[in-house]
Amino acid sequence: MRQFRGFVQAAGGFARDRDGNFAVVFGFAASVLALGVGFAVNVSQLYNAKSSLQGIVDAAVTSTARDLTTGDIEEADANKSVQAFLDANGAAGILRADQIILDKLTVDKTAKTVRADVHVDVAFYFPLFSMGDMQRVPASTTALYSDKTVEVAMMLDVTGSMKRSGKTDKIGDLQAAASDAVKDLLDQNRDPSNPRVRVAIVPYAEAVNTGGLAGTVFVETENGPKVPPPVDAAVAVSATSAPDKCATERKDKDGYADYSSDGPDTLRLDNKGKRYQAKVNRDYRMRVCPSAALVPLTSNEDKLLTAIDDFSAAGVTAGGIAAQWGYYMLSPAWRPAIADAGLGAGPANFDKKKVAKIAILMTDGQFNTAFARGRGTSRSQDAGQMSRSNAESICSNMKRDGIEIFTIGFDLNDPSMTATERDQAKSVLKNCSTTDTSSLKHYYEAATGTDLANAFDEITRNIETLTIKR
């Protein structure tokens, strides 16, 4: 016990002798801690400044690239545009107004790029010997501006399920959303004589009303051939009266659905080796022709809005036929037919560097109607299976040709649809659309008219993004 008491006394004495040493150690530790805190604050300050600066310069250069693309400014005005944006938006995060310095702006007319190099000088909250009182934070970004033209084909569902019912007015919602989209797209045109953006409208139900392109349609009879007569046949034999201007699928010589975008003047051989023109069929079983006719690519806003105003809901849903006619409206192979009909210059050639070709396919339900199935598909397919299969095959060809496809499912959770019908409708729209990227969405679902308008609005913004990429 005496030994333990002695140990305690010795320890106490040692502690009294070390009081001064602990104070020194504590002071040193506190200094190191303060330096660490100061360093961490400075690093955080630099990070926040860098982040804020990058966001501002990204927005400034992208905005300038957009204005160059749409023709709002000339290349010589790019410097002023970027500087004005930096001045107006310089105060962000921990940055102050007028703190951002534009070191250099480079407009590369060959590569069609705008590059800005900027910096800010950050005064530290905690000046440290190793870091000094201030440090320069640089940032740079590059954006593409484009002289691409833009062609948009909108395939819009005007089937019977779109009719107004009680307080629900789906056809009215579509008319409002599509009209706004047309206005937004054409608003990018600055020179009416040389429009950058043109839009085509394809209303569809059981068929497509071809309007001024009715001369491209071959009218079938129940017991007659499924392809037009040979080009050297007598006029009396070639002529078949048309009850309307509608068309269904184009069929090949054996009666299968044709997924190509060939023009109607393309010459083919029938089963007797005779040449015939690849016109589009009007199947004899077709019953309801949409009252609203398609409008080929145009920058005439009044013509497009009038066509949309003429929408009326009737008939069933032939989505494969819709995709087919959207394809035609973007295919240069149809340019002669469209020009000959006096309906405009027609589509430009497929060239990703010069032309952005966009298709928008919208429906409020399951594709349930077709008059021809694809070659090699099962004979047991019903009309719905044929329609969905035809649509997906045509969409695949469109994407192969460089057409970007956006799809919208409107009110697909309607309780009148079965779970299977709902799943099939969503599946075909997802399969038809271009694959989403981290920054670009292509498949949309819209539950209400407001959602539909928002979907079209986002798509029009995405179309612009496709021509201006960092």
Solvent accessible surface area in square Angstrom, and as a share of the most:
residue,aa,sasa,rsa
1,M,176,0.78
2,R,199,0.73
3,Q,163,0.73
4,F,132,0.55
5,R,118,0.43
6,G,35,0.33
7,F,141,0.59
8,V,79,0.45
9,Q,121,0.54
10,A,67,0.52
11,A,50,0.39
12,G,27,0.26
13,G,19,0.19
14,F,118,0.49
15,A,48,0.37
16,R,170,0.62
17,D,119,0.61
18,R,99,0.36
19,D,92,0.48
20,G,48,0.46
21,N,74,0.38
22,F,133,0.56
23,A,67,0.52
24,V,109,0.63
25,V,92,0.53
26,F,150,0.63
27,G,34,0.32
28,F,142,0.59
29,A,53,0.41
30,A,43,0.34
31,S,61,0.39
32,V,76,0.44
33,L,124,0.62
34,A,64,0.50
35,L,102,0.51
36,G,40,0.39
37,V,78,0.45
38,G,2,0.02
39,F,101,0.42
40,A,59,0.46
41,V,47,0.27
42,N,0,0.00
43,V,68,0.39
44,S,55,0.35
45,Q,11,0.05
46,L,28,0.14
47,Y,154,0.58
48,N,61,0.31
49,A,0,0.00
50,K,80,0.34
51,S,61,0.40
52,S,20,0.13
53,L,0,0.00
54,Q,51,0.23
55,G,43,0.41
56,I,13,0.06
57,V,0,0.00
58,D,23,0.12
59,A,40,0.31
60,A,0,0.00
61,V,0,0.00
62,T,25,0.15
63,S,28,0.18
64,T,1,0.00
65,A,0,0.00
66,R,88,0.32
67,D,37,0.19
68,L,19,0.09
69,T,9,0.05
70,T,13,0.07
71,G,41,0.40
72,D,71,0.37
73,I,34,0.18
74,E,120,0.54
75,E,51,0.23
76,A,95,0.74
77,D,56,0.29
78,A,1,0.01
79,N,76,0.39
80,K,152,0.65
81,S,26,0.17
82,V,0,0.00
83,Q,59,0.26
84,A,59,0.46
85,F,54,0.22
86,L,3,0.02
87,D,73,0.38
88,A,85,0.66
89,N,64,0.33
90,G,1,0.01
91,A,69,0.54
92,A,34,0.26
93,G,74,0.71
94,I,64,0.33
95,L,10,0.05
96,R,158,0.58
97,A,62,0.48
98,D,109,0.56
99,Q,27,0.12
100,I,10,0.05
101,I,83,0.42
102,L,29,0.15
103,D,80,0.41
104,K,126,0.53
105,L,28,0.14
106,T,55,0.32
107,V,40,0.23
108,D,56,0.29
109,K,131,0.55
110,T,131,0.76
111,A,54,0.42
112,K,59,0.25
113,T,26,0.15
114,V,0,0.00
115,R,102,0.37
116,A,0,0.00
117,D,33,0.17
118,V,2,0.01
119,H,12,0.06
120,V,0,0.00
121,D,49,0.25
122,V,5,0.03
123,A,54,0.42
124,F,14,0.06
125,Y,141,0.54
126,F,99,0.41
127,P,77,0.48
128,L,27,0.13
129,F,215,0.89
130,S,98,0.63
131,M,36,0.16
132,G,31,0.30
133,D,96,0.50
134,M,107,0.48
135,Q,78,0.35
136,R,142,0.52
137,V,10,0.05
138,P,83,0.52
139,A,7,0.05
140,S,41,0.27
141,T,17,0.10
142,T,50,0.29
143,A,2,0.02
144,L,71,0.35
145,Y,12,0.05
146,S,13,0.08
147,D,101,0.52
148,K,42,0.18
149,T,54,0.32
150,V,3,0.02
151,E,2,0.01
152,V,0,0.00
153,A,0,0.00
154,M,0,0.00
155,M,2,0.01
156,L,0,0.00
157,D,0,0.00
158,V,2,0.01
159,T,1,0.01
160,G,23,0.23
161,S,69,0.44
162,M,0,0.00
163,K,118,0.50
164,R,164,0.60
165,S,79,0.51
166,G,67,0.64
167,K,206,0.87
168,T,71,0.41
169,D,40,0.21
170,K,15,0.07
171,I,21,0.11
172,G,19,0.18
173,D,44,0.23
174,L,0,0.00
175,Q,37,0.17
176,A,59,0.46
177,A,1,0.01
178,A,0,0.00
179,S,16,0.10
180,D,75,0.39
181,A,2,0.02
182,V,0,0.00
183,K,89,0.38
184,D,65,0.34
185,L,0,0.00
186,L,13,0.07
187,D,99,0.51
188,Q,22,0.10
189,N,29,0.15
190,R,119,0.44
191,D,68,0.35
192,P,122,0.77
193,S,102,0.66
194,N,110,0.57
195,P,33,0.21
196,R,28,0.10
197,V,0,0.00
198,R,43,0.16
199,V,0,0.00
200,A,0,0.00
201,I,0,0.00
202,V,0,0.00
203,P,0,0.00
204,Y,0,0.00
205,A,0,0.00
206,E,14,0.06
207,A,0,0.00
208,V,0,0.00
209,N,18,0.09
210,T,0,0.00
211,G,10,0.09
212,G,49,0.47
213,L,2,0.01
214,A,34,0.26
215,G,59,0.57
216,T,11,0.06
217,V,20,0.11
218,F,16,0.07
219,V,15,0.09
220,E,6,0.03
221,T,71,0.41
222,E,113,0.51
223,N,147,0.76
224,G,21,0.21
225,P,87,0.55
226,K,62,0.26
227,V,15,0.09
228,P,11,0.07
229,P,29,0.18
230,P,34,0.22
231,V,69,0.40
232,D,110,0.57
233,A,30,0.23
234,A,63,0.49
235,V,126,0.72
236,A,91,0.71
237,V,101,0.58
238,S,45,0.29
239,A,71,0.55
240,T,59,0.34
241,S,102,0.66
242,A,61,0.47
243,P,97,0.61
244,D,40,0.21
245,K,107,0.45
246,C,0,0.00
247,A,0,0.00
248,T,0,0.00
249,E,5,0.02
250,R,1,0.00
251,K,12,0.05
252,D,28,0.15
253,K,89,0.38
254,D,69,0.36
255,G,22,0.21
256,Y,42,0.16
257,A,11,0.08
258,D,16,0.08
259,Y,47,0.18
260,S,33,0.21
261,S,17,0.11
262,D,48,0.25
263,G,1,0.01
264,P,8,0.05
265,D,71,0.37
266,T,46,0.27
267,L,85,0.42
268,R,49,0.18
269,L,101,0.50
270,D,21,0.11
271,N,102,0.52
272,K,180,0.76
273,G,49,0.47
274,K,96,0.41
275,R,130,0.47
276,Y,4,0.02
277,Q,64,0.29
278,A,1,0.01
279,K,57,0.24
280,V,0,0.00
281,N,1,0.01
282,R,20,0.07
283,D,0,0.00
284,Y,72,0.27
285,R,107,0.39
286,M,4,0.02
287,R,177,0.64
288,V,57,0.32
289,C,36,0.21
290,P,8,0.05
291,S,82,0.53
292,A,3,0.02
293,A,35,0.27
294,L,9,0.04
295,V,14,0.08
296,P,7,0.05
297,L,4,0.02
298,T,21,0.12
299,S,38,0.25
300,N,72,0.37
301,E,65,0.29
302,D,106,0.55
303,K,96,0.41
304,L,0,0.00
305,L,31,0.15
306,T,77,0.45
307,A,11,0.08
308,I,0,0.00
309,D,98,0.51
310,D,80,0.41
311,F,12,0.05
312,S,59,0.38
313,A,12,0.09
314,A,41,0.32
315,G,24,0.23
316,V,68,0.39
317,T,8,0.05
318,A,0,0.00
319,G,0,0.00
320,G,2,0.02
321,I,2,0.01
322,A,0,0.00
323,A,0,0.00
324,Q,4,0.02
325,W,0,0.00
326,G,0,0.00
327,Y,1,0.00
328,Y,0,0.00
329,M,0,0.00
330,L,0,0.00
331,S,1,0.01
332,P,25,0.16
333,A,41,0.32
334,W,0,0.00
335,R,84,0.31
336,P,61,0.39
337,A,15,0.12
338,I,1,0.01
339,A,50,0.39
340,D,126,0.65
341,A,43,0.33
342,G,65,0.62
343,L,46,0.23
344,G,41,0.40
345,A,73,0.56
346,G,3,0.03
347,P,0,0.00
348,A,32,0.25
349,N,89,0.46
350,F,71,0.30
351,D,53,0.27
352,K,143,0.61
353,K,173,0.73
354,K,134,0.57
355,V,15,0.08
356,A,10,0.08
357,K,8,0.03
358,I,2,0.01
359,A,0,0.00
360,I,0,0.00
361,L,0,0.00
362,M,0,0.00
363,T,0,0.00
364,D,6,0.03
365,G,11,0.10
366,Q,33,0.14
367,F,0,0.00
368,N,64,0.33
369,T,18,0.11
370,A,11,0.08
371,F,23,0.10
372,A,6,0.05
373,R,36,0.13
374,G,2,0.01
375,R,137,0.50
376,G,77,0.74
377,T,39,0.23
378,S,61,0.40
379,R,197,0.72
380,S,98,0.63
381,Q,39,0.17
382,D,83,0.43
383,A,39,0.31
384,G,11,0.10
385,Q,81,0.36
386,M,28,0.13
387,S,1,0.00
388,R,28,0.10
389,S,30,0.20
390,N,2,0.01
391,A,0,0.00
392,E,59,0.26
393,S,36,0.23
394,I,5,0.03
395,C,2,0.01
396,S,64,0.41
397,N,31,0.16
398,M,1,0.00
399,K,69,0.29
400,R,165,0.60
401,D,38,0.20
402,G,21,0.21
403,I,3,0.02
404,E,38,0.17
405,I,1,0.00
406,F,0,0.00
407,T,0,0.00
408,I,0,0.00
409,G,0,0.00
410,F,3,0.01
411,D,33,0.17
412,L,6,0.03
413,N,92,0.47
414,D,35,0.18
415,P,126,0.79
416,S,95,0.62
417,M,23,0.10
418,T,75,0.44
419,A,66,0.51
420,T,84,0.49
421,E,57,0.26
422,R,48,0.18
423,D,91,0.47
424,Q,55,0.24
425,A,0,0.00
426,K,38,0.16
427,S,51,0.33
428,V,2,0.01
429,L,0,0.00
430,K,106,0.45
431,N,82,0.42
432,C,0,0.00
433,S,10,0.06
434,T,28,0.17
435,T,114,0.66
436,D,73,0.38
437,T,82,0.48
438,S,127,0.82
439,S,95,0.61
440,L,12,0.06
441,K,92,0.39
442,H,1,0.00
443,Y,29,0.11
444,Y,9,0.03
445,E,83,0.37
446,A,3,0.02
447,A,65,0.50
448,T,72,0.42
449,G,20,0.19
450,T,93,0.54
451,D,52,0.27
452,L,0,0.00
453,A,39,0.31
454,N,87,0.44
455,A,6,0.05
456,F,1,0.01
457,D,57,0.30
458,E,58,0.26
459,I,0,0.00
460,T,10,0.06
461,R,134,0.49
462,N,15,0.08
463,I,1,0.01
464,E,34,0.15
465,T,55,0.32
466,L,18,0.09
467,T,7,0.04
468,I,14,0.07
469,K,102,0.43
470,R,173,0.63
